[in-house]
């Protein structure tokens, strides 16, 4: 066994590209090894801004040998009547260098088979074939072409290191000579010759490169904590920022920097975001308050900390001074004065201004208020009025601080004297799940507006295409409804907004509702419900996400606790659906209107009578969302349904009786469908 090392050396790759690219390379390499039956012990991955690498430990030097059957010509073609080989049979054996054969029965008749050994090829030969394409196929959001050879990558490739044990494994790659050398930190200019793949990490560390992402990240975390402790506080860790810093450095060294105490009058989110976006710095705090310190990391192993510290102090002064100016100007202007400016800002081309959107949100929220009597209606409507004004404030308009939208609106509203309901709703509107019900209703209306508006402009999510994050918005809507136990109807919000925009496109409405149904299905699957339970519920109309979640819970519980009864109930509904489907296929007309006078067999009379008696009870249980009761009532029809199947011929020759019996089953189906489509539930042993 040997160890294999591949390193792709580049100019600095953007931080966000590194992890997905390395993960792709590892998974692709694993697939090559699996497809070619090459055993190995483990694969380690490494990446820094200037390299992506994998180290495969314990890789076999040859692929495994296996035997497989190869089918040849049909027996009647391959053999003479006396059993000797025909020319075709001899040719097949010769072509495959085989002497022995067998005759086997297949679905197409008897055929000649041989056993042939495969594999045993040298691993290096296989890797030579696959490595060029593996490197080329690594995906990046944007690619560069730096030479006329057509090769593209995230950034120009400057070297390729490939070692199989202690030998160079060369493979063809345009303009790059594959070798056994790498480079250390940018402050070391000479090539570093590697004698063996296993020396990789040790040698790079000698040249001030920590190739392991997790090791660099932990080093940054520990050093930051020590520096913050020296300042009398603790680091306000931002995991996203921690990943970014880790991905921009090869040998991190921390520096504690101080800024002017006067800027602590700025809101905490403003300071932390200015430090994060402009300086890639971590804030320091104590007892939920900020301290006038921050921590930065540099890549230079020989840096002059004093000079670097001065540079960061000056940069912080400049950035925080700008933020403080914006903040003071915003407070002078207030929020309400920005409403007129909203009328000048286009929301979506052709769908009105930001002010028009605010008005639509207001109308939609007013409709929600009718179903939520326990909320502060006046406060919520005030929050709606001011919700989008912070998009026009100086701070939020600053390019690096746009993520403060909502947060700054809430802070400004609080400072300017708005009541708690108002500033909390404004501040929560972009959260994944707002804590207050007022914030939740504002968030719902805002997201519904965005989704319907985007669909109207043709920006419909498809596969990975979702430029405006509509899937995430729909998921958030469902999460909010679930968390706050709100039974809002998706259809009603969609219909209202479509009427506001005044299109009468039925197909567009269906596309939007199907989109929500698909997100609802994913929500149920993520909650641990079976796929068939989700399928049976999500296309019910109207779409009420919280209601469907409750139905899924009752149905799954019923299935687990009353397995045999559940099975019999589902089988009955599948049989009913099959009978109705067969009638439709044959063009036999029927309705759900049963004529009692045509019920001549006792079992069908009993079923009809039982269903008629249960119908109001089922409806009442559905209205009260007593879904376990609903299922018990439906289950009580099982005996009568089975009796009809056993004793009554539905597809009788008598046309009137046949239509009436089909109508009876259509009526029964409608009762069951009022809860879910039982025919979509999959029983054990059935194919999906």
N, C-alpha and C positions, 0 to 999 in steps of 0.2 A: 504494500500500500504506500501511497505517496500523499503529499499535500500540494494543492494547486492554488496559486495566487494570481488574481487579475486585478490590476489597478489602471483606471482611466484618469490620466492627469490632464487638468484643464486650466484655463483662466477661471477667475472666480465666478462660480455659479450662484444665481440668486438663492437665498436661504430657503424659500418656500418650495423650490424644485427638488431639493436633495433627498428628502425622505421618500417621496413617491417614486423617484427614479431608482433609488437603491432597492426599494421593495420590489419593483418590477424586475430589476436585474436578478435578484435572488430567486424570485418565483420562476422566471424564465429559465434560469440555469438549473433549478431543481427539475423542471419539466424535461429539459434535454437529457439530464441524467436518468430520470425515470423512464422516458420513452426509449432510451438506448440501453436500459438495464445495466447501468453502471452504479454499483454500490458505493456508498460513502458514509462517514460517521456524522459529520456536522458541517454546516455552512455558517460562517461568521461574516457579517457585513460591516463596512467602515465607510464613513464619508465625512469630508470637511469641505470648505468652499472650493478647494482646488483638486479634489480627488473623490472618486467613487471606487470602492474596492470590495472584492469578496475573497475569502480564504476558505477553501474546501479541505477539510481534514479527513484523512483516512480514505482517500479515493482509490479504488482499484485501478491497476494499470491496464487491465483489459476488461471489456464488457463481459457479462455472463454469456454462457453458451446454453441455448435452449433448442428444443426440438419442436417443429410444427408440421402439421399435415398440409400438403399441397394437393389440390384437386386437379385431376387431369381430364382427359376426354371420357366420354360415356363408354360404358362397358362394351356396347355393341359396336363402337368405333375402334376401341383399343384392343379387343381380343377377337381372335377367330373362333369358329365354332368348337374347335378342339382345345381351346384355352390358351393357345399360343398367341404371342403379341403380333399385332398388325404393324405395318410400317408407322402408323400414327402413334401406336403405343410405344414402340421402340424409340421413336423420335422424342417423345415426351420424357422417357427415362434418360435418354442420352443428354438432352438439354439440361436436365437437372442433376446429372452425374449420379444417378440412382440405379441400384440393381434390383432391389426388392420393391414390391408394390402390394396393395390390397384392394379389394372391391368392397365398396360400402354403399348402402342404400341411402339416397337423399330424397328430398321432396320432389325432385325431377326425375328420379329413377336411379339406376345403379351406375356408379362412376368409379374410375380408377384413382387411387390415392397413393401418395408416397410420403415417407417421413424424411424431413430434411433438417439438418442442423443449421442453426443460425447463430450469429454473434461471434464472440471471440476476438473482435477487432480491437486494436490498441486504442486506449482512451485518448491519447494525444492526437491520433488521426481523426477521431470523431470531433474533438474540441476544435481542431483546426478548421473544420467545415462550418461549425456553428458559431464560433466566437465573433466573426465580422458582423453577421446579421444581428446577433444579440446586442451588440454595441449600437448599431444603427437604429434598432427598433425601440430603444429606451425613449419613452414619451416625455415631452416637456410642453408646458403651455405655449412657449415661443421658442423657435429654433434659429440658429445663425448659420449662414454659409460663409466661410472665411477663405475658401480657395475655389478654384474653377473645377475641382473634381466632383462636385455635386454633393459631397458629404455635408450633412447638417448635424448640429448638436446644440445643447443649451449655450455653450460657449466653446471657443476653439479648443480642440484637443491638442495638447503639447507633447505628451508622451504616453506610451502604452507599456506597462510592465506585465509580463506573463511568465510565471515560473511553474514548472511541474517538478516538484522536489527541488533539486539543485540545478536543473537544466532549463534553459530558455525554451519556452514553447512558442515558436514563431508562427504567425498566421498572416495572411495577406490583408493589408489595410492601407488605403491610398495615402501616400506621402509620409506615413509614419512608420519608422522602423521599430518593430517590437523588440524590447530588450529586457535586461535585468536591472535597470536603473530606475530610481525615483528621485524626488526632490524633497527637501525638508521645508522648514519655515521660509518665508520669502526673504528673510535676512541671511539665509545660507544659499549662495548662488551655485555651488558646484553639484554635479551629479553624485548620487549615493548609490553605490553598487551593492545589490543584495546577493548574498551567496545562497540563501535558502528561503523558501516561502515562509517558514515558521519564524524567521527573524524579523518579519515585517513590523510588528508593533514595537518591538524593543528598539530597533534601529531608528524608526521615525521619532520616537520619544527622545532619543539622543540628539536629534536635530530639531527639537522643540515643536513637534507635531504630535498631538494626541488624536489618533485616528478614530477612536471609539466615540460615538455620539454620546452614549450614556455616561461614559467616564468624564468627558468634558462637561456635560450638564451637571453632574454631581459635584465636580470640582468648583464650578461657578456658584452653585447653591451654597456650598460650605464656605467658600471665601467671602461671599456676599454677607452671609450671616455673621461671620467674624468681624467684618468691617462695620456692619450696622451696630453690633454690640459695643464696638469701640466708641460709637457716637451716642451710646445710651439708648438705643432703640432696636427695632427689628425690621427686616426687609419686608416690604409689601409685595410679596411675590406675585407676578403675573405670569402664568404658565406659558402663554403665547409669546410674551417677551423673552422668557427664559429660553424657549426653543429657538427663537430668532437669534439671540446672542450666541447660543451654542453653535448655530449653523453659519455664523459669520466669522468665527474665530477658529484657529488651529491650536493655539496655545494661550488660553485666556489668563490675563492678569488683572486683578481688581484694583480700583482706585476709589477712595472715599472723597467726595467733593462737597463743599458747603455752598449754599446760596443765601442771598440776603433775607433776613428775618421778615422784612416788610411784605414779601410776597405770600406769606402765610395767610394774608387776608383773602387770598383767592380761594374759591371752592376747591376742596380736595380733589374732585375728579378732573378739574382743569389742570392743576399742578401735575398730577400723576400722568395725564395724557400728554402734556407738553414735554415732560421728561422722557416718556416712552417714544413718542413719535419723532421728536426733533433730536434727541440725544441718545436714544436707545439706552436709557438709564432707568434704574430701579429706585423707587422712592423709599424713604425710611420713615417709620412712624413709631409712636408709643401711645398706648391707651386710646386707640382709635383717632389720634390726632397726628398730623404730619410734623416731622422735625425738619429743620432747614438743611437737610443733607440728601444726597443721592449717591448711588454707586454705579460706576461704569466699568467696562472691561475693554482692554486693549489686546492686540495680537502680538505686540513687539516684546520679545523676551528680554530685550536690552533697553527698554524705554526709560526715559528720564521722567520719573513720576511727577516731579515738581512742575516741569513744563507742560505736561499733559493735563495736570490738574488746573493750571492757570487757564489753559485753552477752554476746558469745560466750564470753568467758573464764568468766563466771559460769555460763552455761548448761552449758558443758563440765564445770565443777567439779561441778555438781549431778548431771548424767547419769552421769559417770564414778564419782562417789561411790556412787550407787545400784548401779551395775554391780559395783563392788568389794565392796559389802556382800552382794549376791546371790552373788557368786563365793565369798567366804569362808564364807558359810552353807552353800552347796552342798558345799564340801570337808569341812566338819565332819560333814555328814550322810552323805556317801558315796553310792554308787549302789545297792548291794545292799539297803540299807534301804528303797529306794523300790519294791521288788518287791511288797510288801504293798499299797502305794497303787495299783499297777496294777490290782489286783482291784476297785477302787472306781471305775475310770474306764471308761465305756462306749466301746468301739471303734466299732462300728456297731450301731445300735438293732436288737435281735433276734438279733445274731450274736455276742454276748458282750462281754467286757471286753478291755482292753488286755493283761491277763495271759493271757487265753484266746488272743489272737492270737499272743502270744509262744510259747505252747505249740504252736500249730499250725506256726509257723515252725520251731520246734525239730524237730518230727516230720518236716517236709518236708526240712530240712537233713540230718537223719540219713539219709534216703533218698538224697540227693545224695552224701553221703560214701561210700556203698557203691560209687559209680561213679568216685570221685576219690581213689584210694589215696595220692596224693602230698601231701595236705593235713594240716595240724595239726588233727586231729579234736577233740581236747580243747580247744584254744584257740578253735576255731570255735564249739563248743557253749557255751563260757563267754561268748563275744561275743554269741551269740544271747540268752542269759539276760539280759544287761545292755543289749541294743541299744536298747530303748525307754524305759529308766529316765530318760534325760536329758529326755524330754518332761515330766517332773514336777519338774525342777529349777527353781530360782527364775529363773535367767537365761533359759532357753528359754521359760518361761511368760510372761515380760515381752513385751507385745504386739509391740513393734517388733523383738524379737530372736529371734522364732520360727524364722527361717531358719538359726539356729545349731544346729538339731537335728542330731544325728549328729556334728557338729564338736565340740560341747561334750562329748558322751558320750565321744568318743575322747580329748579332752584330759583330762577328769576321770579316765578309766580309766588313762591314762599316769601322771598325777600320783599317783594312789592305788596305784600299784605293780603294775598288771596287766601281763602280758607283752606283747611287741610284737604278736604275732598278734592278741591280743584288742583292744588299743586301735586298731590299724590297721583291723581289720574294722569296728569300730563307727564309726570316723571316716569310712570310705569308703562306708558303706551307701547314702547318698543321691546319690553321685556318678554322673554319666552312665555311666562305665565305671570301676569300682574297679580299682586296680592289683594288689592281691593276690587270689589265688584264693579265700581265705577270705572276703574282703570281697565278692567277686563272688557266692558262693553265698548269703550272707546277703541281699544285694540282690535276687537272683532270687526267693528264697522270700518276701520281704516284698512284692514287687510282684505275684507270683502271688496272694498272699492278698488284696491290695487289689482286684485285677481280679475275681477270683471273687466276693468279698464284694459288690462293687458290682453285678455282674450279678445276684446273688441278690436284691438290693434293688430291681431294676428300673432301675438307673441305667446304661442301655446307650447307648454313644456312637452318635450318628446325625447325619450331616452335620457341621455346626459345633457341635452339642450334645455337649459332653464336659466336664461341670462338674468332674470329679475327675481329669482328665488321664490317662484310661486309655490313650488312644492313645500318649501319650508313654511311659507305663510299659511298654506292650507293645514299643514300639520299643527302649526301653532293654534289655529282656530279650534281644531278638534281637541287639543290639549287643554285649552282655556275652558271650553264647554264642559269637559270632563272634570277638571279641577274645581270649577265653581258650581257644578251640578246644574248647569243651565240647559234647558230643553228648547233652544232656539232652532228654528227650521231653516236649513240651508236653502231650500227652494225659495222660501219667502224673501230672503235677503237678495238672492240672485235675481228673482223676478222684479223686485222693487228697483234694483239698480239698472237692470236692462230697460225698464220703463222710463227711468230718469234719463238714460242716454237715448231713448226712443227708437231702438231698433226692434223689429219684430221677427228676428231670425230664430226660428224654433230649433234649428240644428245647432246653433251656437249655445243656446240654453242647455241642450242635451249634452254638448261637449263639456260645459262647465260642471254640470251635475255628475257626469261620469268621472270627471277629474276628481271631484270631491269623494265620490264613492271609492275610487281606487286608493286615495289617501286614507280613507276610513278603514279599508281592508288592511292596509299596512299597519295602521294604528292597532287594530285588533290582534294582528299577528304578533306585533311587538309586545303586546300585553299578555301573550301566552295562549291565546285562543287558537283552536285548530283552523286550518285553512278553509275546510268545508263549512265550518260554523260561520266564518266571515263571509264566504261566498253566498250563503243562504240568506244573509241579512242586508248586505250593503246596497243592494239595488232596489230595496223597498222604497216606496214613495209615500209620503215625503221623507226626505233624508233628515233625521234628527240624531246627530251623533251620540249624544249622551243616552238617548233612548236605546239606540242600537247596542251600546256598550252594556246596558242593563239586560237586554234580551240575550246577548251573547253569554253573559254570566249565568243566567237562568238556564239556558239551553245546555251549556257545558256541564252544569251541575246535574241537570236532569239525566244527561247521558251517562255521567259517572255513577250516579246513585241508582238508576233504574235501567240498567243496560239492556236487559232482554225486552222490557216493555218499549224502550226507546227504539230498539231494532225493529220490532213488529210494527210500530207506528210508522217508521220511515218506509219500510217495505210496502205497507199499504198505500202510502202516498206516491211512491214510485210506480206501483201498479196502476193507480188512478191516472197518473200523468201519462203513462205509456198508452193506456186505452184512449185517452183524449187526443194524444198525439197521432195515434193510428187513425182515428176518425178524421182528423184534420188532413192527414196525408191522403186519405181516400176521398176527401171532399164532402164528408158527411156533415151537414150543418147541425148545430146545437146551440143552446144558450144556457144561462144559469137559472132560467125561470122554469121551475118544476110544476107540472100539472098534477096535483094530488089524485085527480080522478083516473089517471093512467097508471097509477102505482097498483099493480094487481097481485104482486107477490108479497107475502108477509114480511120477508127480510127487508125489502126496499121501503115498505111502509114504516117499519120500525126505525130504520136509519133516518128517514126523512123526519119522522116525528121527534126522534131524539135530537137531531140537529136543530130543528126549529125551536125546541125547548131550551137548548143550550146557547143559541145564537145571542140572545140579550145578555146572558151571563158572561159569555166570552167577551162581548163588546164592553161590558162594565169592567171586567178585569183588565182589559187593555187600556181603558181610560184611566184606571187607577194605577197602572203600571205594576199590577200584581202578577208578574209573569210566571211565577211558579204555579199560581192558581190557573192561569191561562193554559199552561201545558197539561195540568191535571184534567181540566175540562175537555181538552182535545183528546187526551188519552182515553177518556171514558167513552169516546165514539169508536174505539178500536174494535170491540166485539161486534158491533153492528156492521161496521165496514167489512170485516172479515167474513161475516155471514153472507153478505150480499155477493162477495167474490166467490164464495163456495157454493151458493145455492141459486144464484140468479145469472142467467145468460144476458150479459149487457148488449152484445152485438147480435141481437135477435133479428130474425127475418122481418118481423113486424116493424115497419118504418117508424110509426108513432111511438111504439114502446121503446125502440132503440134510441130515438132522439130524447125521449123523456129520461131514460136511464143515464144517457150521457149528460143531460142537464143536471141530474141528481149528483153525479160525480163532479161536475163543474162547480156546483153549489158547495159541496163538501170541500173541494180544493180551495175555494175562496175563503172558507172559514179558517183553514189551516194557513193559507197564505197571508192572512191578516197578522200572523205572528212571524212567519218566515217561510222561505221556499224549502220545505222539507225534502223535496225530491233531489236537492243538490247536496244533501248530507251523504257522506260516504261511509258505508259500513265495512267492517273488517272483512278482508278477502276480496273487496271490490277494487277495480282499477279506478284511479282518479279520473 
